[in-house]
Amino acid sequence: MDVAPALLAVSHGTSSDAGAEAVATLVEAVAARLAPAAGAGVPVEVHAGFVDVQQPDVPTCLTGLVGRATVVVPLLLSAGFHVHVDLRDDVDAALARGMDVTLGGALGPDDRLVDLLARRLDEAGLTDDDVVVLAAAGSSDPRAVADCEATAARLAERLRRDVPVGYIANADPRVHEVVGAARAAHPGRRVVVASYLLAPGFFADLAARAGGDVTTPALLVADDDAPAELVDVVLDRYRAAAQSRRRAAAQRVSS
């Protein structure tokens, strides 16, 4: 029987207990969805790793998975330096050691994340008259910035209003600048900041202090179940990478 690859879910890492617990809840929900019905097969191994702050880091995780085909899924909302450089380097180093490792795609942009953003805004009491600003983490990698802009454009289409994006770090304009510009352009109207952040923590706290009248929680909320939309996206990234791995293996055999 062909055993499905292990899933190594790699998040940024955080010093926030609430953030760490929220991400762990997502990983646990993914594992539960990949567990087969009784007697239906072998469950997919699901492991958690981190690119920064927390341990175990990715090289340590991959060393522990020697002999197991593995798909690395970045629990990152956009594909920037961590995906294109850090994780790519880690995966390439494992491949050079003879491991069977495939790197999946970042979580966004994805319309299901837009669905979740829209739900967080609805839960925060968004009205037709409110001005919405998307708060993203930010990156020095222009590919990550483009991903965030694409998400803002999709959210704007969903809400049928402009949604400018501001960044918390490493990119411009900053969230507080975009909030200030929104106030100047729309005097008397509420400014609602939509947090395009995976989990509670330092960046979510900074988004809440960026000057909005209301700031939504991150996509993962402490002490709550992982949203089905996020679980679905992670599973799709895993399955797409696993399928790509199978195609590559078939091509090697046929050649």
C-alpha positions in Angstrom: 0.0 0.0 0.0 1.3 3.4 -0.9 1.5 5.4 2.3 0.6 9.1 2.0 3.4 11.6 2.7 3.6 13.1 6.1 2.5 16.7 6.4 4.9 19.1 8.1 2.9 22.3 8.8 5.3 25.1 9.2 4.2 28.4 10.8 6.2 31.5 11.6 6.3 31.0 15.3 5.3 33.3 18.1 6.1 34.2 21.7 2.4 34.7 22.3 0.9 31.8 24.2 -2.5 32.5 22.7 -1.0 32.6 19.2 0.8 29.4 19.7 -2.3 27.7 21.0 -4.4 29.0 18.1 -1.9 27.6 15.5 -1.7 24.3 17.4 -5.5 24.1 17.1 -5.3 24.5 13.4 -2.6 21.8 13.1 -4.8 19.5 15.3 -7.8 20.1 13.1 -5.9 19.3 10.0 -4.7 16.1 11.6 -8.2 15.1 12.5 -9.4 15.7 9.0 -6.6 13.5 7.6 -7.4 10.6 10.0 -9.3 7.9 8.1 -12.5 6.3 9.3 -12.0 3.2 11.4 -10.3 0.5 9.3 -10.1 2.7 6.2 -6.3 3.0 6.1 -3.3 4.5 7.7 -3.7 8.1 9.1 -1.5 10.8 7.6 1.3 11.8 10.0 1.0 15.5 10.8 3.8 17.4 12.4 4.4 21.1 13.3 7.5 23.1 12.8 8.5 26.8 12.8 10.6 29.2 10.7 11.4 31.5 13.6 10.9 32.1 17.4 9.7 28.6 18.3 11.2 25.1 18.1 11.5 22.7 16.5 12.8 24.4 13.4 12.4 22.9 10.0 15.8 21.2 9.6 15.2 19.5 13.0 11.7 18.3 11.9 13.0 17.0 8.6 15.8 15.1 10.3 13.2 13.4 12.4 11.3 12.4 9.2 14.2 10.7 7.4 12.8 7.7 5.5 9.3 9.3 5.3 8.0 11.1 2.2 7.1 14.5 3.5 5.1 17.5 2.2 5.9 20.8 3.8 2.9 23.2 4.0 3.7 26.8 5.0 1.1 28.1 7.4 1.9 31.6 6.0 -0.7 33.8 4.3 1.6 35.0 1.5 4.7 33.6 -0.2 7.6 35.8 0.7 11.2 35.3 1.9 10.3 32.5 4.4 8.7 30.5 1.6 10.9 31.3 -1.4 14.2 31.3 0.5 14.1 29.8 4.1 11.8 26.9 3.4 13.2 26.4 -0.1 16.7 26.1 1.2 15.6 23.7 4.0 13.8 21.5 1.5 16.7 21.6 -1.0 19.1 20.6 1.7 16.9 17.6 2.6 16.7 16.6 -1.0 20.5 16.8 -1.3 20.6 14.3 1.6 18.3 11.9 -0.4 15.1 12.7 1.4 11.7 12.7 -0.4 10.4 16.2 0.5 8.0 18.4 -1.4 7.3 22.1 -0.7 3.7 23.2 -0.9 2.3 26.6 -1.5 1.5 29.4 0.9 -2.1 29.7 2.1 -3.0 32.8 0.2 -4.2 34.4 -1.8 -7.4 32.3 -1.7 -11.0 33.2 -1.8 -11.7 31.1 1.3 -9.4 33.4 3.3 -11.5 36.3 1.9 -14.6 34.5 3.1 -13.1 34.3 6.6 -12.0 38.0 6.5 -15.5 38.9 5.5 -16.9 36.9 8.3 -14.6 38.5 10.9 -15.8 41.9 9.6 -19.4 40.9 9.9 -18.8 39.6 13.4 -17.3 43.0 14.2 -20.4 44.8 13.1 -19.3 46.1 9.8 -21.8 48.6 8.3 -22.3 49.8 4.7 -20.9 53.2 5.7 -17.6 51.9 7.2 -14.3 52.3 5.6 -12.2 49.1 5.6 -8.4 48.9 5.7 -6.6 45.5 5.4 -3.8 45.1 7.9 -1.1 42.6 6.7 2.1 41.6 8.3 4.4 43.0 5.5 7.5 41.6 3.9 10.6 42.9 2.1 9.8 40.4 -0.7 7.7 42.0 -3.4 6.0 38.7 -4.1 4.5 38.6 -0.6 3.3 42.2 -1.0 1.7 41.3 -4.3 -0.1 38.5 -2.6 -1.5 40.8 0.1 -2.6 43.3 -2.6 -4.4 40.5 -4.4 -6.2 39.6 -1.2 -7.2 43.2 -0.6 -8.5 43.4 -4.2 -10.6 40.2 -3.7 -12.0 41.6 -0.4 -12.8 44.9 -2.0 -14.8 43.0 -4.7 -16.6 41.0 -2.0 -17.5 44.0 0.0 -18.2 46.3 -3.0 -16.0 49.1 -1.6 -12.3 50.1 -1.8 -10.0 48.2 0.6 -6.6 49.7 0.8 -3.9 47.6 2.4 -1.4 48.7 5.0 1.6 46.8 6.5 2.7 46.3 10.0 6.4 45.9 9.2 8.9 45.6 6.3 6.7 47.2 3.7 4.9 50.5 2.9 2.5 52.1 3.5 2.2 51.2 7.2 -1.3 50.5 8.6 -1.5 53.6 10.7 -0.7 55.7 7.6 -3.5 54.1 5.6 -5.9 54.5 8.5 -5.0 58.2 8.7 -5.5 58.7 5.0 -8.9 56.9 5.2 -10.0 59.3 8.0 -8.9 62.3 6.0 -10.7 61.1 2.9 -13.9 60.0 4.7 -14.4 62.4 7.7 -17.0 61.2 10.2 -17.0 57.6 9.0 -15.7 54.7 11.0 -12.5 53.0 9.9 -12.5 49.3 10.4 -9.2 47.4 10.3 -9.4 43.9 9.0 -6.5 41.8 10.4 -5.0 39.7 7.7 -2.9 37.8 10.2 -3.0 34.1 11.0 -3.1 34.2 14.8 -3.1 36.4 17.9 0.3 37.9 18.9 2.6 40.8 18.7 1.5 41.8 15.1 -2.2 41.5 15.9 -1.6 43.8 18.9 0.1 46.3 16.7 -2.8 46.2 14.2 -5.2 46.9 17.0 -3.1 50.0 17.9 -3.0 51.3 14.4 -5.8 53.8 14.9 -8.9 52.0 13.6 -12.3 52.5 15.4 -12.7 48.7 15.2 -10.1 46.0 14.6 -11.1 42.4 13.8 -9.4 39.5 15.4 -6.8 37.4 13.5 -8.1 34.6 11.3 -7.4 32.1 14.1 -9.1 33.2 17.4 -7.8 32.1 20.8 -9.9 29.5 22.6 -12.0 28.8 19.4 -12.0 26.0 16.9 -9.9 26.5 13.7 -12.2 27.9 11.0 -13.2 25.3 8.4 -11.9 27.6 5.6 -8.4 27.6 7.0 -8.4 23.8 7.5 -9.6 23.3 3.9 -6.9 25.5 2.5 -4.2 23.7 4.3 -5.5 20.3 3.1 -5.7 21.6 -0.4 -2.1 22.8 -0.3 -1.0 19.4 1.1 -3.0 17.4 -1.6 -1.8 19.6 -4.4 1.9 19.1 -3.4 1.4 15.4 -2.9 -0.2 15.1 -6.3 2.7 17.0 -7.8 5.1 14.6 -6.1 3.3 11.6 -7.6 3.4 13.1 -11.1 7.1 13.8 -10.8 7.7 10.2 -9.6 5.7 8.8 -12.5 7.6 10.9 -15.0 10.9 9.6 -13.6 9.7 6.0 -13.9 8.5 6.5 -17.5 11.8 8.1 -18.6 
